[in-house]
């Protein structure tokens, strides 16, 4: 019985946390994707170790970011790694990433 209550408590906590995140407009999946961008673009896109060589993407226009991401995905823009990263996402996922970075503070 205790084991059942523990599993039930964990499930209730998970639902509460996901509901809370949704209520705050937090897209937890896009935060996971954005974390991999931090190695080059810095935390939340605000600038990384090679600042200047790699652009700050936080606070940039969503439409411009999305256009660039789609151009990388299609092979229209070349970079060291961006064209490879972009190919791993659907257009909708790239749109969510663009929205996320556009909402960040540089």
Secondary structure, 3 states (H helix, E strand, C coil): CHHHHHHHHHHHHHHHHHHHHHHCCCCHHHHHHHHHHHHHHCHHHCCCCCECCECCCCCCCHHHHHHHHHHHHHCCCCCCCHHHHHHCCCHHHHHHHHHHHHCCCC
